[in-house]
Amino acid sequence: MKQIKFPNMVEDLSAALLTEALSELHPQVEVDSFDVIECINCDSGFASTADRILLDLHYRPNKDQGLPTRVILKTMLETPHAPGEMFDAEVRFYRELRPHLNIVAPHVYAAVFDSSSGQFGVIMEDLTLRNAIFPDVTTPVTLDQVRSLIGNLAEIHARLWQSPRLDSDLSWLCTPASGGMSDFFRNIFPLIESHLNNEPWRQEMLRPLDRSPQALFCAMLTLQETVLENGPRTLLHGDTHQGNTFLLPDGSVGLLDFQLTMQGCFSRDLTYYITTALDIEQRRHNESDLIRFYLDELHRRGVASPPNFDSAWLLHRQAALWGLVIGWMTCPTRNYGKEITELNLQRLIAAVLDLETLKVA
């Protein structure tokens, strides 16, 4: 990987730096100049851990190498917004794994991470040019769209299902209990407490669970380090809430933001998506059929012995707690705003109650 450090200020971005980053995969490319069209900061409500800079690139004559003029630079401006492990994981996903997966995801033209600073840069396509819509939990989705995204998950999971590569050349992929963000999540309860103390509405929402926040957190840790750690092990996106997807006009649904890419149990991805994408009544009426659909998709993609439904259903019941505790009890309201935060919590609390997750945690 090239040792390129993207600057912390837009003003320090240069055509030479963009050329250097792009030339690893496109050796003859030369950026002559560029225009900054827009900066989307991570605290804008559209992103939680990285900034996005919309750029128009102007190439030297015959030096575009087929690359688009409009691109997005995903990077970190001013100060770190998250641990460097997240940015390293996303860069490695795009460099080492994305080229071998037949999934709906952004095309990426450069991806670099500077380990000394934790700074990173991913140059990717502007999906708005494909008329993509970027939903959040308030956006209604159809069952066909949900199946499209689940098909994407099955493609990711099937490719490395129980693969020995997870213990060899891909052993850099962290697990729920070790490496990557595991220590961070293991010690994140003070942040949850702070949110609860500062925003009493969160405490009121948790009341129907009849468990203390500390008890919920401890139960989540147990699941994270046993059920979600032990498998069946495969490659995971790691953060599959509705806000990390995009909708295309042809009805297909893709995945964004691979910063929590890891290896572990499939239910972490599948359950988190189902329990946040669908409203409560939709989920209640369709989740078992969607799990069966996922298992069929695994088999269709070459997994010889996918889990049976009863095993998958138990894992689904258990995994719901991860989405609640780590997905949204830890998430600051400022990242996405109160409406989105509250609705995610509402759906996840309902799932934990409906699935009787705390009885099998």
Stockholm file with secondary structure:
# STOCKHOLM 1.0

chainA/1-361         MKQIKFPNMVEDLSAALLTEALSELHPQVEVDSFDVIECINCDSGFASTADRILLDLHYRPNKDQGLPTRVILKTMLETPHAPGEMFDAEVRFYRELRPHLNIVAPHVYAAVFDSSSGQFGVIMEDLTLRNAIFPDVTTPVTLDQVRSLIGNLAEIHARLWQSPRLDSDLSWLCTPASGGMSDFFRNIFPLIESHLNNEPWRQEMLRPLDRSPQALFCAMLTLQETVLENGPRTLLHGDTHQGNTFLLPDGSVGLLDFQLTMQGCFSRDLTYYITTALDIEQRRHNESDLIRFYLDELHRRGVASPPNFDSAWLLHRQAALWGLVIGWMTCPTRNYGKEITELNLQRLIAAVLDLETLKVA
#=GR chainA/1-361 SS CCCCCCCSSGGGCCHHHHHHHHTTTSTTCCEEEEEEEEEECTTSSSCSSCEEEEEEEEECTTCSTTCCSEEEEEECCSSCCSCHHHHHHHHHIIIIIGGGCCCCCCCEEEEEEETTTTEEEEEEECGGGGTCBCCCTTSCCCHHHHHHHHHHHHHHHHHTTTCGGGGTTTTTSCBTTBSTTHHHHHTCHHHHHHHHHHCHHHHHHHGGGCSCHHHHHHHHHHHHHTHHHHSSEEEECSCCCGGGEEECTTSCEEECCCTTCEEEETHHHHHHHHHHHSCHHHHHHHHHHHHHHHHHHHHHTTCSSCCCHHHHHHHHHHHHHHIIIIIIISSCHHHHCHHHHHHHHHHHHHHHHHTTHHHHC
#=GC SS_cons         CCCCCCCSSGGGCCHHHHHHHHTTTSTTCCEEEEEEEEEECTTSSSCSSCEEEEEEEEECTTCSTTCCSEEEEEECCSSCCSCHHHHHHHHHIIIIIGGGCCCCCCCEEEEEEETTTTEEEEEEECGGGGTCBCCCTTSCCCHHHHHHHHHHHHHHHHHTTTCGGGGTTTTTSCBTTBSTTHHHHHTCHHHHHHHHHHCHHHHHHHGGGCSCHHHHHHHHHHHHHTHHHHSSEEEECSCCCGGGEEECTTSCEEECCCTTCEEEETHHHHHHHHHHHSCHHHHHHHHHHHHHHHHHHHHHTTCSSCCCHHHHHHHHHHHHHHIIIIIIISSCHHHHCHHHHHHHHHHHHHHHHHTTHHHHC
//
